[in-house]
Amino acid sequence: MKTAILVASLLLATAALGQSIGGALSSPYMSSPYSISTHEQHASFAPMAQEHRLTDGGSGVYVASGEIPLAEVPLPPRQELPLGDVARLLRKQHETAKKAAFVFEQQGK
């Protein structure tokens, strides 16, 4: 275990040294310093754009005014069957379902 850690650390150290020395020696673009371009335009006051309606054109979109909390949105009534009725319905469907005429059983397993 100690030899594996030693070999891995030597490999990583060699790779790091190669990147640091090799990159500095062979890079022609590092001979000139990098200059950051400046942007002279700053925030200033300007008139806002003209407003336009999103519903023009008859797309079938209706916009209502005001807000309503999501908790107060009326939901359609749910018609839930009791669990016993669901079980009876499934049992009845299982009894009337079409059964297989031939069952294939593989020999030897």
C-alpha positions in Angstrom: 0.0 0.0 0.0 2.8 2.4 0.8 4.5 1.7 -2.5 1.3 2.5 -4.4 1.0 5.8 -2.6 4.7 6.6 -3.3 4.4 5.7 -7.0 1.2 7.8 -7.4 2.7 10.8 -5.6 5.9 10.6 -7.8 3.8 10.4 -10.9 1.6 13.4 -9.9 4.7 15.4 -8.9 6.4 14.7 -12.2 3.3 15.7 -14.2 2.9 18.9 -12.2 6.5 19.9 -12.7 6.3 19.1 -16.4 3.2 21.3 -16.8 4.8 24.2 -14.9 8.2 24.2 -16.7 7.0 23.0 -20.1 4.2 25.6 -20.3 6.5 28.5 -19.5 9.2 27.5 -22.0 7.2 26.7 -25.1 4.4 29.3 -25.0 5.0 32.1 -27.5 1.8 34.0 -26.5 3.2 34.6 -23.0 6.0 36.8 -24.4 3.6 39.8 -24.6 1.5 40.8 -21.6 -2.3 40.3 -21.8 -4.3 43.5 -21.8 -7.9 43.6 -20.7 -10.1 45.7 -23.0 -12.2 48.4 -21.4 -15.8 49.2 -22.0 -16.5 52.9 -21.9 -20.3 52.7 -22.0 -21.9 53.1 -18.6 -25.4 52.9 -17.4 -27.4 56.1 -18.3 -31.0 57.3 -18.3 -32.9 56.4 -21.5 -36.6 56.4 -22.4 -38.5 53.1 -22.0 -39.9 51.3 -25.0 -43.5 51.7 -26.1 -45.8 49.1 -24.5 -47.7 46.7 -26.7 -50.4 44.2 -25.9 -49.7 40.5 -25.9 -53.3 39.6 -26.6 -53.7 41.5 -29.9 -54.3 39.2 -32.8 -57.1 37.0 -31.4 -54.9 34.2 -30.1 -57.5 33.1 -27.6 -55.5 34.3 -24.6 -57.5 36.0 -21.9 -55.8 38.1 -19.2 -57.6 38.8 -16.0 -56.7 41.6 -13.6 -55.8 40.9 -10.0 -54.3 38.0 -8.2 -55.7 35.0 -6.3 -53.7 32.8 -4.0 -53.2 29.3 -5.3 -54.8 27.8 -2.2 -58.1 29.6 -3.1 -58.3 28.4 -6.6 -61.5 26.2 -6.9 -60.7 22.7 -7.9 -63.1 20.5 -9.8 -64.8 17.9 -7.5 -63.1 14.5 -7.5 -65.2 11.4 -7.7 -63.3 8.8 -5.7 -64.5 5.2 -5.4 -64.1 3.5 -2.0 -61.2 1.0 -1.9 -63.6 -1.9 -1.5 -65.5 -1.0 -4.6 -62.3 -0.8 -6.6 -61.2 -4.2 -5.3 -64.5 -5.8 -6.3 -64.4 -4.2 -9.7 -60.8 -5.5 -10.3 -61.8 -9.0 -9.2 -64.8 -9.0 -11.5 -62.6 -7.8 -14.4 -60.1 -10.6 -13.6 -62.8 -13.3 -13.6 -64.2 -12.2 -17.0 -60.8 -11.6 -18.7 -59.9 -13.9 -21.5 -57.6 -16.7 -20.4 -54.8 -18.3 -22.3 -55.8 -21.5 -24.2 -52.4 -23.0 -24.1 -49.7 -22.7 -21.4 -46.1 -23.5 -22.5 -43.9 -24.9 -19.8 -40.2 -25.4 -20.6 -38.7 -28.7 -19.5 -35.2 -29.0 -18.0 -34.9 -26.0 -15.7 
